[in-house]
Amino acid sequence: LKGSPAGGGRRLGDALGNLAAAEAAQGRTDEARAHAREALEAFTSVFGPEHPETAAAQSNLAGLLVAAGATNEAESLYRKALASTQAAAGERHPRVARILSNLAALLAQREAYAEAEDLYHTALSIRLELRGEGDADVAATRNNLGALYFKMCRYEDAAEQFRAALATLTAQFGDDHPQVAATALNLAKTLNELGMQHKQRRRFDEAEPLYLEALAIRRRRLGEQSELTATSLNNLAALRKATGRLEQAEELYRQALAIRENLPGDYQREIAITRNNLAQLALQRGDTAAAAEDFARAIAPFEGSYGVDHWLPAVVRSNYGECLIALGRYDDAETQLTTAYERLRAARGASNAYTRKAAARLAKLHRALGDAAQAQAWTQRAHAGAASSSPASP
């Protein structure tokens, strides 16, 4: 083609395509898209709309359009490129696998999960057939498929794909490679979700090894001072609390709390939740004084995270007030419970279960003080709207 008009058109298309790639690498995305579109026009004018060179230009432009959010045009270009490449190179070609994988990623972004799964599986089967399990592109496809399954909450399937990808990448690049670390953390996140799923179904024996593996991965990859490490500790603590291992649960909660209190950034919500968990654990052990201390220390971070008038800090304040009654600190208890009641009534209404529980606690307080009239008044408030209220679960 050299010296012919077609040759000039091809050279122009190549030059424009290379320029677009360079601009994209520099973050000059508008210019990159414009030049990629010109490259496609050049190849189409020389080779026609169904030639492999045109298909490659379509695929390149589609990738830039996806990044810009123009997914409808990108999907159309990917499908045209796929049909042309399959016709020219056959169904089992590496370029076909690449386009399938890119189209699957776009469909996953648009939540067309069923078709995305089918396309990823086809791309995976092509790459396995041509290159074998130890290939980096096979691992990349498994990672993408694992991410898709994670979005679909199919955590066992996701873990299977991430494990296979991790084995391949570790063998190829070594344990310290960034891709290996990223895949290991994806696996840890998946194991954590799978563990939570088993815990919710009370399948504790299946949940615990998953939590332990997730914790081990996060400790190794992120270190001890990481919010994700703290999350794993917290989840493992909750499981051990649920299975009656209260001392182990407390130790894990306190490890999680120590990490969160020393992390830079805003972790008030997480600190508050961990404090509340420790308080509930202390109540379960019968240690009212320890529970009161942790409830008290949970209130400020809860209010900092949710706002002073939110109902959740008020529930914690109500729980704190009940501990104060048990400890005989009646004046403090009245202050906390009255504040909790007023905020709960404002946020949730007088008939809400949490509001009524705060009223019941105030009735209990006034009985302890020997004030029968006030106790009766608060008892009536505690019973207001009880039939229409949902059960409390503070």
N, C-alpha and C positions, 0 to 999 in steps of 0.2 A: 504493500500500500504506500510505500515511501514515495513522495513526490506527487501522489494523486490527491484529488480533493478529499477522498475518503481517508487517506493517510493523514491529511491535515486535520480533519475532523476528529480522528482518533487521538492525535497528539494533543489537540485542544482539550478534549475530554479528559485525558490523563492529567494534563497540567492543571485543569480546573479542579479535578478530584483531589490531587495532591495538595493544592492550595487550600481547599476546604478542610482537609484533614489537619493541616498545619494550623489553620485558624481555629478549628475546634479545640486543638490541644492547648492553644493560648487563651481559650475562653472567649474568643471573638465569635460568638455563636450566630449572630445575625448575618455576618459576612460569610461564615461557613455554610449556612443554609442556602444563601443566594448563590454561591459558587457551586455547591453540590447540585442545585437545581439546573444551573447552566451546564454542568458536566453531563447530567442526565439528558438534557436536550441535545447536546452534541452527540452523544452515543446513539440516541434514538434516531437522529437524522442520518447517521452513517450506517447503522446496523439494523434499524427497525426496532419495534417495541418488544420483541420476544427473544432477542439475542442474549447470550450469557453476559456480555459486557454491559449491555443495558440493564440486565437484572442486577448486576453488582452495583451499578450506579443507583438503581432504585432502592436497593437495600441500604446503601450508605446514606442517602437522603432520608430514608425512613427513620434511621437511628437518630439523626439530628432533629427530626420532627417530633419524635417521642420525647426527647429532652425538652422541647419547647411546648409540650402539651398538645400538639396537633395530632392527636391519636387516630382520628378517623382517616386522614390522608395517609398517615404512616401505615395503618393496617392495610389499606388498599394497595400501597406500594409493596409491602412485604408479601402479600398474596400474589401479586403479579410476578414479583421476583421468584417466588417459590415455584409457581407453575412453569415459568420459563426455564429455570434451572433444572427442575425435574425432567422436563422434556428434552433438554440438551444433554444433561450429564447422567440421567438416570435417577431412580428413587433413592439409591443408597450411596450418595456422594457426600463428601465432607461439607461442601458448600450448602447442600440441602439441609444437613444437620444444623449448620450455623443459622440459616434463615428460620428453620423451625424453632430453634431455641429463642431467637430474637422475637419472633411472632408470639411464642408462648409467654414470654416476659411481658409483652404488651397486653395480651389478653388477661394475664394475672393481675396486672395493674388496673384493668377495667372490671375485675371481679368475674370474668368469664372463666371460672375455675375448671369446669369439666373439659372444655376444649383445650385450655392451657395444659392440663394434665396429660391429655392424649398426645399433644405435640411434643411435650418434654419427653414422654416415654418413647416416641418414635425417634427423636433426636438421640436419646440415650442408646437405643438399640442399634442405630447406625454407627455411632461412635464406638460402642463395644465391639461390634462386628469388624470394624476397620482397624481399630487401634488397641483394643483390649482394655482390661480393667485398670491397668496402671497408667493410663494416659491422663494428662492434666485436664483436657477438655471433657473427658468422662467425669472427672471429679467436679468440674464446674457445673456440668449438667445435673449431677446428683445434688450439689449444693442448691441449685435453683429449684429442683424438684422438692427438696427438703423445705425450702422457704415457702413454696406453694402449699405443701401439706401443713406447715405451721399456721399459715393464714386460714386454712380450712379446719383448724383444730384437730387435725389427724396426727396427733403427736407421736404415736408409735411408728407410723409410716415416715414421718419427718426424721425421727431419731435413726431409723434404719438407713436413710439416705445420707444423713450427716456422718454417721459412723463410717460408711463405706468411703465417702469423700475424704474424711480425715485420714483413714488408713492409706489411701492413695497419695494424698498430698504429703503426709509425713514421710512415706517411703521415697518420694521424689525430691522433696526440698529440705527435709530435716525438721526436727521438732521446733526450731526457733523461728521458722519462716512466718511472715505476717499472715499469709493465707492459711497456714496451719492453725495459728492462734485464732483467727477469725472463725474458722470452721469449728474449732473446739468450743468457742464461746457460744456459737449457734447451737451446738449440741447441748451445752449446759443449760441454755435457756429452754430448750425443748424438754430436756429431762426434768427441769423444774416444773414446767407446766404439766407434764405427764404425771409427776409426783403429786401435784395438787389435785389432778383429776382422780387419781386413785384414793387420795386422802378423803375427798368429798364423798366417795363411794364407800369409805371406811375399809378400804383394802390397804391397811397400814403396812403389812409385810411387803407389799409390792411397792408402796410409795417410798419407804425409807431408803432402800439402796439407790433409788433414782436421785433423791435429795442428796445423799452422801456423795454420789459421783459428781453431781452438779457443783457441790461445794468444793470438792477436790480440784475440779477443773478451774473454777474461778479463783481459788487461792493460788494455784500455780500460774495462771495467765495474768491475773490482775493484782495479785498480792493481797495481804490481809486488810489493807486500808482502802477498801473499795465498797461502794454502795451495793453492788451486785453480790459481793461476798457477804455483806450484812444481810441482804435479802435471803440468801441461802441459809444462813444461820437462823434467821427468824422463822423460816418455813420449817426447818428441821426441829426447832424448839416447839413450834405449834403441834407438830406430829407427836413429839415425845410427851407433851402435855396431854394430848388426846389419848395416849396409851398409858397414862398414869405415871410416867417417869418424871416426876415433878422437879427433882433436884437437877437432873440433866437439862430439863427445859429451862430452868432458871439460869443455869450457867450459860447456855447458848443465847438466851435473850440478852443477858448482860454483855456478852461478847459483841452482839449486834449493836447494842446501845453504845458501847464504848467506841466502836468504829464510827457510828453516825455522829456522835457528839464531837469527834475530832476531824471530820471531813470538812473541807472548804465548801461553801455553797449553802443553799437553803434546804435543810432536811428537817425542818420543824415538824412536818406532818409525820414523817417516819419515826422521829424521836418520840413524838406524842403517842403514836400507836404502840411502840415498843414499851414505853412506860406503862401504858394502860394494860398491855399484856402481862407485864410483871405484877401489876396490882391485882389483876384477876387471878394470877397464879398464887399470889400470897393469900388471897381470900380462900382459894381452894385448899391451901395448906393450913388454914386457920390462923394465919398471922395478920391480925387486923392492923396492928401498928405499921408493919411494912407496907400493907396495902394502902393505908392512908397516906404514907409518905410518897408512894409512887403515883397515886391518883393526884395528889397535890402538885407534884412536879410535872404531871401530864397536862394540867389545865392551861398553863401559859403557852406552850407550843401548839396545843390544839387551837387556842384562840388566835395565835399568830398565823396559823395556817388557814383556818376556816372563817375567822372573824368572831368578834366577841358575841354577836347576837345569833350565831348559828346554833342549831339544836344539839349538835354532837358534843361540843365542849360543855354544854349545860348538862348532858347526861353524865359526863365524867364528874362534873361538879356535884351532881346529885349522889353519885356513888361515893364520892369523897365524904359528903355530908353524913351518909349512913355509917361510914366507918367512924366518924367523929362521935356519933351517938353511942356506938359500942364502946368507945374509949372514954365516955363520960365528959367529953368536951362540948357541952351543950350550947354555950354561947356561939362558939365557932360553927357548930353544926347548924344552928338556926340561920346564921348569916349565909352559909353556903347553900342550904336547901331553899331558902327564900329566893335568893338570886337565881338558882337553877329553875325553880318553879315559874317565876315570872318570865324568864327567857324562853322556857319551853312552851308556856302558854301563848306567848307572842309569836313564836316560830311555828308551833305545831297545833295549837288549839287546846282548849281546856279538856276535851274528851280524849286526847291522845294518850296512849298507854304510858309513855315516858312522863308526860305531865302528871298523870294520875299517880304514877309511882312516886314522884317527888312530893305530891300532896300526902300520900300515905306515909311517907317518911316524916313529914312534918307532924302528922297526927301522932306517930310513934314518939317523936321528940316531946310533944306537949304532954303526952301521957306520962313519960318519964319525969317531966317537970311537975306533974300533979295538976295540970291545968285542963280539967275535963271539958270545959266549954270550948276552948281552942282545939282540943283534940277532936271533939265532935264536929266542929266546923270543917276541919281539914279532912276528916273521914268522909263527910258529905261530898267535898270536892273530889276526893279520890274515887268515889263511886259514880261521879257524873259522867254520863255517856259511856259507861263501861261496856254495854252490850254492843255498841257500834264501833268500838275501838279494836284495833289489831293488838295481838298479844305483844308484850314487851320482851325485848331480848337485848338488854344493855350490855 
